[in-house]
Amino acid sequence: MDSTCLVPTVKHGGGGVMVWGCFAGDTVGDLFKIEGMLNQHGYHSILQRHATPSGLQQDNDPKHTSRLCKGYLTKKESDGVLCQMTWPPQSPDLNSFEMVWGELDCRVKAKGPTSAKYLWELLQDCWKTISGDYLLKLIKRMPRVCKAVIKAKVPLTAAISFTHIEVKFLETFGVTFGVEGDTVTLSCAVLLTPDLSRLRPEAEWYRDDVLIKETKWHQLHFGEGRASLTLTHLNKDDEGLYTVRMVTRAGVNQHSGFLFVADAAALVAGAPGAPMDVECHDANKDYVIVSWKPPNTASEAPVIGYFVDKCEVGTENWIQCNDSPVKICKYPVTGLFEGRSYFFRVRAVNKAGISRPSRVSIAVAALDPADLSRLQNV
């Protein structure tokens, strides 16, 4: 066999590298390679040599909460060098650094490391390329992420199964990352005791405390020991805290994880992200009021307005409704044909160009409410 026709590969990824890193504001800190197992003494050494942020957020790993490391950090805090953030012992992983690790992982995997040595070189190179704009965007999201976790403490559903069934989540989903247009599945392996097919509890999914219903964008499945939610075409609207909840007489079992959705590549460099949460109000035979929320933007130029598009149901002909960008997140669409149904979408505009379209609204009929009610009761 001619060796020049072979491509060298390494099984099992060619080894792994354990690293420690941090960031503060718009700047990444040191990336430190850890040799062997990291214990409290090793972590204490890292804190002394590499950690100099003004505010420190970390989870409750035993190394982090050891007397040695807590004493060191408390001393630094009393000296006014840093401020420790209090963190609950059990919670969804809200540390922004999880997204940084995810971004670093994607960049390194794209390079195809074939050995532990090459992997470490790529980690260092890719670490330096993480931009300040990206880091600031993560920080900007944190208030919304925390509010979503707080809001997720919703009242129990009324559809309670009164059978005493023990529910245990085995494999679970964690912090998940996606890009607009991707298909993502959140899944949990579930053990039911006893597993009675006729008395099986429902698996309900929530996003930011709102119950998710089956749609073409959201496909729900529960069977064969697994509960899953598939988001078939990710949109910025899909970002949030996802919770799968099962209620039985034995109690409430649930698991949560945050889904982050990154903007798809802009059609024009520097154009804004797509608007979100497009809704229709006050539909009648003369007009429909369309509302939306601004895109999540960090580094792009400010949005100067929006274009609203309509499409008659059964066609693929999108028509722009306004000649010039509307500056507020609400627009009355006129020129509709009575009795016909329409979809709506919105595009954002800045000085660089026009964004990708928002997610399409639900279909809305151009009918007076009384006429629509009569048709629905026929």
TITI-414144 format. One record per residue (C-alpha): y, x, z. Coordinates in nm, 2 decimals. Layout:
residues N
<pt yy="Y" xx="X" zz="Z"/>
...
This chain:
residues 378
<pt yy="0.00" xx="0.00" zz="0.00"/>
<pt yy="0.34" xx="0.14" zz="-0.11"/>
<pt yy="0.55" xx="0.20" zz="0.21"/>
<pt yy="0.87" xx="0.16" zz="0.00"/>
<pt yy="0.78" xx="-0.21" zz="-0.05"/>
<pt yy="0.75" xx="-0.28" zz="0.32"/>
<pt yy="1.03" xx="-0.40" zz="0.55"/>
<pt yy="0.99" xx="-0.26" zz="0.91"/>
<pt yy="0.98" xx="-0.53" zz="1.18"/>
<pt yy="0.92" xx="-0.52" zz="1.56"/>
<pt yy="0.71" xx="-0.79" zz="1.73"/>
<pt yy="0.85" xx="-0.98" zz="2.02"/>
<pt yy="1.21" xx="-0.90" zz="1.93"/>
<pt yy="1.17" xx="-0.52" zz="1.99"/>
<pt yy="1.25" xx="-0.54" zz="2.36"/>
<pt yy="1.53" xx="-0.68" zz="2.56"/>
<pt yy="1.85" xx="-0.56" zz="2.72"/>
<pt yy="2.00" xx="-0.70" zz="3.04"/>
<pt yy="2.37" xx="-0.69" zz="3.06"/>
<pt yy="2.66" xx="-0.80" zz="3.29"/>
<pt yy="3.00" xx="-0.89" zz="3.16"/>
<pt yy="3.32" xx="-1.08" zz="3.26"/>
<pt yy="3.64" xx="-1.20" zz="3.10"/>
<pt yy="3.98" xx="-1.30" zz="3.24"/>
<pt yy="4.24" xx="-1.49" zz="3.04"/>
<pt yy="4.23" xx="-1.37" zz="2.68"/>
<pt yy="4.05" xx="-1.04" zz="2.75"/>
<pt yy="3.69" xx="-0.95" zz="2.79"/>
<pt yy="3.61" xx="-0.70" zz="3.06"/>
<pt yy="3.34" xx="-0.43" zz="3.07"/>
<pt yy="2.99" xx="-0.49" zz="2.93"/>
<pt yy="2.75" xx="-0.31" zz="3.17"/>
<pt yy="2.39" xx="-0.24" zz="3.08"/>
<pt yy="2.15" xx="-0.31" zz="3.37"/>
<pt yy="1.85" xx="-0.08" zz="3.41"/>
<pt yy="1.55" xx="-0.25" zz="3.58"/>
<pt yy="1.58" xx="-0.54" zz="3.82"/>
<pt yy="1.92" xx="-0.62" zz="3.95"/>
<pt yy="1.94" xx="-0.66" zz="4.33"/>
<pt yy="2.23" xx="-0.72" zz="4.57"/>
<pt yy="2.30" xx="-0.34" zz="4.59"/>
<pt yy="2.32" xx="-0.31" zz="4.21"/>
<pt yy="2.54" xx="-0.62" zz="4.19"/>
<pt yy="2.77" xx="-0.48" zz="4.46"/>
<pt yy="2.80" xx="-0.16" zz="4.26"/>
<pt yy="2.90" xx="-0.36" zz="3.95"/>
<pt yy="3.16" xx="-0.55" zz="4.14"/>
<pt yy="3.31" xx="-0.23" zz="4.27"/>
<pt yy="3.33" xx="-0.06" zz="3.93"/>
<pt yy="3.37" xx="-0.33" zz="3.67"/>
<pt yy="3.50" xx="-0.66" zz="3.83"/>
<pt yy="3.88" xx="-0.68" zz="3.86"/>
<pt yy="3.97" xx="-1.04" zz="3.78"/>
<pt yy="4.24" xx="-1.23" zz="3.98"/>
<pt yy="4.00" xx="-1.53" zz="4.01"/>
<pt yy="3.62" xx="-1.50" zz="4.03"/>
<pt yy="3.38" xx="-1.77" zz="3.92"/>
<pt yy="3.01" xx="-1.71" zz="3.97"/>
<pt yy="2.70" xx="-1.92" zz="4.04"/>
<pt yy="2.50" xx="-1.92" zz="4.36"/>
<pt yy="2.24" xx="-1.66" zz="4.26"/>
<pt yy="2.10" xx="-1.49" zz="4.58"/>
<pt yy="2.26" xx="-1.16" zz="4.47"/>
<pt yy="2.60" xx="-1.33" zz="4.44"/>
<pt yy="2.57" xx="-1.49" zz="4.79"/>
<pt yy="2.42" xx="-1.20" zz="4.97"/>
<pt yy="2.59" xx="-1.08" zz="5.28"/>
<pt yy="2.68" xx="-0.75" zz="5.12"/>
<pt yy="2.85" xx="-0.90" zz="4.81"/>
<pt yy="3.01" xx="-1.19" zz="5.00"/>
<pt yy="3.16" xx="-0.94" zz="5.25"/>
<pt yy="3.30" xx="-0.72" zz="4.98"/>
<pt yy="3.46" xx="-1.02" zz="4.79"/>
<pt yy="3.59" xx="-1.17" zz="5.11"/>
<pt yy="3.76" xx="-0.84" zz="5.19"/>
<pt yy="3.91" xx="-0.83" zz="4.84"/>
<pt yy="4.03" xx="-1.19" zz="4.88"/>
<pt yy="4.20" xx="-1.11" zz="5.22"/>
<pt yy="4.37" xx="-0.81" zz="5.06"/>
<pt yy="4.51" xx="-1.05" zz="4.79"/>
<pt yy="4.33" xx="-0.88" zz="4.51"/>
<pt yy="4.13" xx="-1.18" zz="4.39"/>
<pt yy="4.06" xx="-1.55" zz="4.47"/>
<pt yy="3.70" xx="-1.67" zz="4.49"/>
<pt yy="3.62" xx="-2.01" zz="4.34"/>
<pt yy="3.40" xx="-2.23" zz="4.56"/>
<pt yy="3.09" xx="-2.34" zz="4.37"/>
<pt yy="2.84" xx="-2.62" zz="4.46"/>
<pt yy="2.48" xx="-2.51" zz="4.53"/>
<pt yy="2.34" xx="-2.75" zz="4.27"/>
<pt yy="2.54" xx="-2.86" zz="3.97"/>
<pt yy="2.55" xx="-2.86" zz="3.59"/>
<pt yy="2.63" xx="-2.52" zz="3.47"/>
<pt yy="3.01" xx="-2.53" zz="3.42"/>
<pt yy="3.07" xx="-2.16" zz="3.40"/>
<pt yy="3.27" xx="-2.09" zz="3.08"/>
<pt yy="3.09" xx="-1.77" zz="3.05"/>
<pt yy="2.78" xx="-1.95" zz="2.94"/>
<pt yy="2.96" xx="-2.02" zz="2.61"/>
<pt yy="3.06" xx="-1.66" zz="2.59"/>
<pt yy="2.70" xx="-1.55" zz="2.62"/>
<pt yy="2.60" xx="-1.81" zz="2.36"/>
<pt yy="2.87" xx="-1.68" zz="2.12"/>
<pt yy="2.76" xx="-1.32" zz="2.18"/>
<pt yy="2.40" xx="-1.41" zz="2.12"/>
<pt yy="2.48" xx="-1.58" zz="1.79"/>
<pt yy="2.67" xx="-1.27" zz="1.67"/>
<pt yy="2.40" xx="-1.03" zz="1.77"/>
<pt yy="2.12" xx="-1.23" zz="1.62"/>
<pt yy="2.30" xx="-1.25" zz="1.29"/>
<pt yy="2.28" xx="-0.87" zz="1.27"/>
<pt yy="1.90" xx="-0.87" zz="1.32"/>
<pt yy="1.84" xx="-0.61" zz="1.59"/>
<pt yy="1.50" xx="-0.44" zz="1.55"/>
<pt yy="1.49" xx="-0.23" zz="1.87"/>
<pt yy="1.62" xx="-0.23" zz="2.23"/>
<pt yy="1.85" xx="0.07" zz="2.14"/>
<pt yy="1.99" xx="-0.10" zz="1.83"/>
<pt yy="2.03" xx="-0.43" zz="2.03"/>
<pt yy="2.24" xx="-0.25" zz="2.29"/>
<pt yy="2.46" xx="-0.10" zz="2.02"/>
<pt yy="2.51" xx="-0.44" zz="1.86"/>
<pt yy="2.59" xx="-0.60" zz="2.20"/>
<pt yy="2.87" xx="-0.35" zz="2.26"/>
<pt yy="3.01" xx="-0.39" zz="1.91"/>
<pt yy="3.00" xx="-0.77" zz="1.90"/>
<pt yy="3.14" xx="-0.79" zz="2.26"/>
<pt yy="3.46" xx="-0.62" zz="2.14"/>
<pt yy="3.50" xx="-0.87" zz="1.86"/>
<pt yy="3.53" xx="-1.18" zz="2.08"/>
<pt yy="3.88" xx="-1.30" zz="2.03"/>
<pt yy="4.14" xx="-1.39" zz="2.29"/>
<pt yy="4.20" xx="-1.72" zz="2.12"/>
<pt yy="3.84" xx="-1.81" zz="2.17"/>
<pt yy="3.85" xx="-1.72" zz="2.54"/>
<pt yy="4.17" xx="-1.92" zz="2.60"/>
<pt yy="4.01" xx="-2.22" zz="2.43"/>
<pt yy="3.72" xx="-2.21" zz="2.68"/>
<pt yy="3.96" xx="-2.20" zz="2.97"/>
<pt yy="4.16" xx="-2.49" zz="2.82"/>
<pt yy="3.84" xx="-2.70" zz="2.81"/>
<pt yy="3.76" xx="-2.66" zz="3.17"/>
<pt yy="3.96" xx="-2.95" zz="3.32"/>
<pt yy="3.80" xx="-3.19" zz="3.07"/>
<pt yy="3.46" xx="-3.06" zz="3.15"/>
<pt yy="3.50" xx="-3.09" zz="3.53"/>
<pt yy="3.64" xx="-3.45" zz="3.49"/>
<pt yy="3.34" xx="-3.54" zz="3.28"/>
<pt yy="3.10" xx="-3.42" zz="3.55"/>
<pt yy="3.29" xx="-3.61" zz="3.82"/>
<pt yy="3.30" xx="-3.93" zz="3.61"/>
<pt yy="2.92" xx="-3.90" zz="3.54"/>
<pt yy="2.85" xx="-4.03" zz="3.90"/>
<pt yy="2.82" xx="-4.38" zz="3.76"/>
<pt yy="2.67" xx="-4.70" zz="3.92"/>
<pt yy="2.30" xx="-4.76" zz="3.87"/>
<pt yy="2.20" xx="-4.96" zz="3.57"/>
<pt yy="2.10" xx="-5.32" zz="3.63"/>
<pt yy="1.78" xx="-5.28" zz="3.43"/>
<pt yy="1.58" xx="-5.15" zz="3.72"/>
<pt yy="1.20" xx="-5.13" zz="3.71"/>
<pt yy="1.06" xx="-5.24" zz="4.05"/>
<pt yy="0.73" xx="-5.06" zz="4.01"/>
<pt yy="0.69" xx="-4.76" zz="4.24"/>
<pt yy="0.66" xx="-4.48" zz="3.98"/>
<pt yy="0.73" xx="-4.11" zz="4.06"/>
<pt yy="0.93" xx="-3.94" zz="3.79"/>
<pt yy="0.95" xx="-3.56" zz="3.75"/>
<pt yy="1.14" xx="-3.37" zz="3.48"/>
<pt yy="0.94" xx="-3.07" zz="3.37"/>
<pt yy="1.11" xx="-2.89" zz="3.07"/>
<pt yy="1.48" xx="-2.97" zz="3.05"/>
<pt yy="1.78" xx="-2.90" zz="2.83"/>
<pt yy="2.06" xx="-2.67" zz="2.95"/>
<pt yy="2.41" xx="-2.60" zz="2.83"/>
<pt yy="2.39" xx="-2.66" zz="2.45"/>
<pt yy="2.60" xx="-2.53" zz="2.17"/>
<pt yy="2.65" xx="-2.68" zz="1.82"/>
<pt yy="2.88" xx="-2.69" zz="1.52"/>
<pt yy="3.02" xx="-2.99" zz="1.35"/>
<pt yy="2.77" xx="-3.11" zz="1.10"/>
<pt yy="2.46" xx="-2.97" zz="1.28"/>
<pt yy="2.17" xx="-3.18" zz="1.40"/>
<pt yy="2.10" xx="-3.12" zz="1.77"/>
<pt yy="1.82" xx="-3.27" zz="1.99"/>
<pt yy="1.84" xx="-3.28" zz="2.37"/>
<pt yy="1.49" xx="-3.32" zz="2.52"/>
<pt yy="1.31" xx="-3.34" zz="2.85"/>
<pt yy="0.94" xx="-3.33" zz="2.93"/>
<pt yy="0.87" xx="-3.61" zz="3.18"/>
<pt yy="0.58" xx="-3.66" zz="3.41"/>
<pt yy="0.52" xx="-4.02" zz="3.53"/>
<pt yy="0.29" xx="-4.09" zz="3.82"/>
<pt yy="0.11" xx="-4.33" zz="3.76"/>
<pt yy="0.17" xx="-4.33" zz="3.38"/>
<pt yy="0.13" xx="-4.70" zz="3.30"/>
<pt yy="0.22" xx="-4.78" zz="2.94"/>
<pt yy="0.30" xx="-5.15" zz="3.02"/>
<pt yy="0.52" xx="-5.06" zz="3.32"/>
<pt yy="0.70" xx="-4.75" zz="3.19"/>
<pt yy="1.07" xx="-4.72" zz="3.29"/>
<pt yy="1.34" xx="-4.68" zz="3.03"/>
<pt yy="1.50" xx="-4.35" zz="2.96"/>
<pt yy="1.88" xx="-4.41" zz="2.94"/>
<pt yy="2.12" xx="-4.16" zz="2.80"/>
<pt yy="2.49" xx="-4.13" zz="2.89"/>
<pt yy="2.77" xx="-3.92" zz="2.76"/>
<pt yy="3.06" xx="-3.88" zz="3.01"/>
<pt yy="2.93" xx="-4.18" zz="3.20"/>
<pt yy="2.91" xx="-4.41" zz="2.89"/>
<pt yy="2.57" xx="-4.55" zz="2.79"/>
<pt yy="2.46" xx="-4.43" zz="2.45"/>
<pt yy="2.31" xx="-4.69" zz="2.22"/>
<pt yy="2.09" xx="-4.63" zz="1.91"/>
<pt yy="2.30" xx="-4.57" zz="1.60"/>
<pt yy="2.27" xx="-4.37" zz="1.28"/>
<pt yy="2.44" xx="-4.09" zz="1.48"/>
<pt yy="2.23" xx="-4.12" zz="1.79"/>
<pt yy="1.85" xx="-4.15" zz="1.77"/>
<pt yy="1.67" xx="-4.21" zz="2.10"/>
<pt yy="1.30" xx="-4.16" zz="2.17"/>
<pt yy="1.08" xx="-4.19" zz="2.47"/>
<pt yy="0.70" xx="-4.15" zz="2.45"/>
<pt yy="0.41" xx="-3.91" zz="2.49"/>
<pt yy="0.57" xx="-3.75" zz="2.80"/>
<pt yy="0.91" xx="-3.67" zz="2.64"/>
<pt yy="1.25" xx="-3.83" zz="2.64"/>
<pt yy="1.49" xx="-3.71" zz="2.36"/>
<pt yy="1.82" xx="-3.78" zz="2.21"/>
<pt yy="1.89" xx="-3.65" zz="1.86"/>
<pt yy="2.25" xx="-3.63" zz="1.73"/>
<pt yy="2.21" xx="-3.64" zz="1.36"/>
<pt yy="2.55" xx="-3.51" zz="1.25"/>
<pt yy="2.75" xx="-3.35" zz="1.52"/>
<pt yy="3.12" xx="-3.43" zz="1.55"/>
<pt yy="3.38" xx="-3.32" zz="1.80"/>
<pt yy="3.35" xx="-3.67" zz="1.95"/>
<pt yy="3.00" xx="-3.58" zz="2.06"/>
<pt yy="3.11" xx="-3.30" zz="2.30"/>
<pt yy="3.06" xx="-3.39" zz="2.66"/>
<pt yy="2.83" xx="-3.41" zz="2.96"/>
<pt yy="2.49" xx="-3.57" zz="2.86"/>
<pt yy="2.27" xx="-3.73" zz="3.13"/>
<pt yy="1.92" xx="-3.87" zz="3.09"/>
<pt yy="1.85" xx="-4.12" zz="3.37"/>
<pt yy="1.53" xx="-4.30" zz="3.47"/>
<pt yy="1.55" xx="-4.56" zz="3.75"/>
<pt yy="1.24" xx="-4.69" zz="3.93"/>
<pt yy="1.16" xx="-4.83" zz="4.27"/>
<pt yy="1.09" xx="-4.47" zz="4.38"/>
<pt yy="1.45" xx="-4.38" zz="4.32"/>
<pt yy="1.68" xx="-4.24" zz="4.05"/>
<pt yy="1.58" xx="-3.93" zz="3.85"/>
<pt yy="1.83" xx="-3.77" zz="3.62"/>
<pt yy="1.92" xx="-3.45" zz="3.45"/>
<pt yy="2.25" xx="-3.34" zz="3.30"/>
<pt yy="2.37" xx="-3.07" zz="3.07"/>
<pt yy="2.70" xx="-3.01" zz="2.88"/>
<pt yy="2.71" xx="-3.01" zz="2.50"/>
<pt yy="2.98" xx="-2.80" zz="2.34"/>
<pt yy="3.07" xx="-2.87" zz="1.97"/>
<pt yy="3.25" xx="-2.60" zz="1.78"/>
<pt yy="3.48" xx="-2.68" zz="1.48"/>
<pt yy="3.32" xx="-2.65" zz="1.14"/>
<pt yy="3.48" xx="-2.39" zz="0.92"/>
<pt yy="3.81" xx="-2.53" zz="0.80"/>
<pt yy="3.85" xx="-2.63" zz="0.44"/>
<pt yy="4.17" xx="-2.43" zz="0.44"/>
<pt yy="4.22" xx="-2.13" zz="0.66"/>
<pt yy="4.43" xx="-2.22" zz="0.96"/>
<pt yy="4.40" xx="-2.60" zz="0.91"/>
<pt yy="4.34" xx="-2.81" zz="1.23"/>
<pt yy="4.02" xx="-2.95" zz="1.36"/>
<pt yy="3.92" xx="-3.31" zz="1.28"/>
<pt yy="4.08" xx="-3.59" zz="1.48"/>
<pt yy="3.85" xx="-3.77" zz="1.73"/>
<pt yy="3.76" xx="-4.11" zz="1.86"/>
<pt yy="3.87" xx="-4.33" zz="1.57"/>
<pt yy="3.88" xx="-4.69" zz="1.67"/>
<pt yy="4.00" xx="-5.02" zz="1.51"/>
<pt yy="4.20" xx="-5.29" zz="1.68"/>
<pt yy="4.34" xx="-5.64" zz="1.61"/>
<pt yy="4.16" xx="-5.68" zz="1.28"/>
<pt yy="4.27" xx="-5.98" zz="1.08"/>
<pt yy="4.30" xx="-6.07" zz="0.71"/>
<pt yy="4.64" xx="-5.90" zz="0.68"/>
<pt yy="4.59" xx="-5.56" zz="0.85"/>
<pt yy="4.38" xx="-5.35" zz="1.09"/>
<pt yy="4.53" xx="-5.11" zz="1.34"/>
<pt yy="4.36" xx="-4.78" zz="1.34"/>
<pt yy="4.39" xx="-4.54" zz="1.64"/>
<pt yy="4.26" xx="-4.19" zz="1.72"/>
<pt yy="4.29" xx="-3.89" zz="1.94"/>
<pt yy="4.43" xx="-3.55" zz="1.83"/>
<pt yy="4.19" xx="-3.27" zz="1.74"/>
<pt yy="4.10" xx="-3.00" zz="2.00"/>
<pt yy="4.31" xx="-2.71" zz="1.88"/>
<pt yy="4.39" xx="-2.38" zz="2.04"/>
<pt yy="4.50" xx="-2.11" zz="1.79"/>
<pt yy="4.58" xx="-2.33" zz="1.49"/>
<pt yy="4.94" xx="-2.42" zz="1.41"/>
<pt yy="5.06" xx="-2.75" zz="1.56"/>
<pt yy="4.96" xx="-3.08" zz="1.40"/>
<pt yy="5.25" xx="-3.24" zz="1.21"/>
<pt yy="5.09" xx="-3.57" zz="1.12"/>
<pt yy="4.78" xx="-3.76" zz="1.00"/>
<pt yy="4.65" xx="-3.93" zz="0.69"/>
<pt yy="4.44" xx="-4.24" zz="0.73"/>
<pt yy="4.17" xx="-4.32" zz="0.47"/>
<pt yy="3.98" xx="-4.65" zz="0.40"/>
<pt yy="3.66" xx="-4.72" zz="0.22"/>
<pt yy="3.52" xx="-5.06" zz="0.13"/>
<pt yy="3.17" xx="-5.11" zz="0.27"/>
<pt yy="2.91" xx="-5.07" zz="-0.01"/>
<pt yy="3.12" xx="-4.81" zz="-0.20"/>
<pt yy="3.19" xx="-4.44" zz="-0.16"/>
<pt yy="3.55" xx="-4.47" zz="-0.28"/>
<pt yy="3.78" xx="-4.33" zz="-0.01"/>
<pt yy="4.15" xx="-4.42" zz="-0.05"/>
<pt yy="4.44" xx="-4.26" zz="0.13"/>
<pt yy="4.64" xx="-4.53" zz="0.31"/>
<pt yy="4.97" xx="-4.36" zz="0.38"/>
<pt yy="5.18" xx="-4.15" zz="0.14"/>
<pt yy="5.33" xx="-3.92" zz="0.41"/>
<pt yy="5.17" xx="-3.80" zz="0.73"/>
<pt yy="5.21" xx="-4.04" zz="1.02"/>
<pt yy="5.32" xx="-3.86" zz="1.34"/>
<pt yy="5.16" xx="-4.08" zz="1.61"/>
<pt yy="4.79" xx="-4.15" zz="1.66"/>
<pt yy="4.81" xx="-4.51" zz="1.55"/>
<pt yy="4.86" xx="-4.67" zz="1.21"/>
<pt yy="4.85" xx="-5.03" zz="1.07"/>
<pt yy="4.64" xx="-5.04" zz="0.75"/>
<pt yy="4.75" xx="-5.31" zz="0.51"/>
<pt yy="4.65" xx="-5.40" zz="0.16"/>
<pt yy="4.30" xx="-5.52" zz="0.26"/>
<pt yy="4.11" xx="-5.79" zz="0.07"/>
<pt yy="4.04" xx="-6.09" zz="0.29"/>
<pt yy="3.67" xx="-6.12" zz="0.37"/>
<pt yy="3.57" xx="-5.77" zz="0.28"/>
<pt yy="3.47" xx="-5.50" zz="0.53"/>
<pt yy="3.60" xx="-5.14" zz="0.56"/>
<pt yy="3.54" xx="-4.81" zz="0.71"/>
<pt yy="3.82" xx="-4.59" zz="0.83"/>
<pt yy="3.86" xx="-4.21" zz="0.89"/>
<pt yy="4.16" xx="-3.98" zz="0.98"/>
<pt yy="4.26" xx="-3.63" zz="0.87"/>
<pt yy="4.50" xx="-3.40" zz="1.05"/>
<pt yy="4.77" xx="-3.20" zz="0.88"/>
<pt yy="4.95" xx="-2.88" zz="0.98"/>
<pt yy="5.15" xx="-2.62" zz="0.79"/>
<pt yy="4.83" xx="-2.45" zz="0.68"/>
<pt yy="4.67" xx="-2.76" zz="0.53"/>
<pt yy="4.45" xx="-3.07" zz="0.59"/>
<pt yy="4.16" xx="-3.09" zz="0.83"/>
<pt yy="3.81" xx="-3.21" zz="0.76"/>
<pt yy="3.78" xx="-3.59" zz="0.80"/>
<pt yy="3.71" xx="-3.75" zz="1.14"/>
<pt yy="3.39" xx="-3.93" zz="1.21"/>
<pt yy="3.39" xx="-4.27" zz="1.02"/>
<pt yy="3.48" xx="-4.58" zz="1.22"/>
<pt yy="3.25" xx="-4.88" zz="1.26"/>
<pt yy="3.27" xx="-5.13" zz="0.98"/>
<pt yy="3.56" xx="-5.38" zz="1.03"/>
<pt yy="3.60" xx="-5.71" zz="0.84"/>
<pt yy="3.94" xx="-5.82" zz="0.71"/>
<pt yy="3.92" xx="-6.17" zz="0.87"/>
<pt yy="4.11" xx="-6.36" zz="1.12"/>
<pt yy="3.92" xx="-6.37" zz="1.46"/>
<pt yy="3.86" xx="-6.74" zz="1.44"/>
<pt yy="3.71" xx="-6.71" zz="1.09"/>
<pt yy="3.49" xx="-6.42" zz="1.20"/>
<pt yy="3.37" xx="-6.62" zz="1.50"/>
<pt yy="3.27" xx="-6.91" zz="1.28"/>
<pt yy="3.08" xx="-6.69" zz="1.04"/>
<pt yy="2.89" xx="-6.52" zz="1.33"/>
<pt yy="2.79" xx="-6.86" zz="1.46"/>
<pt yy="2.65" xx="-6.99" zz="1.13"/>
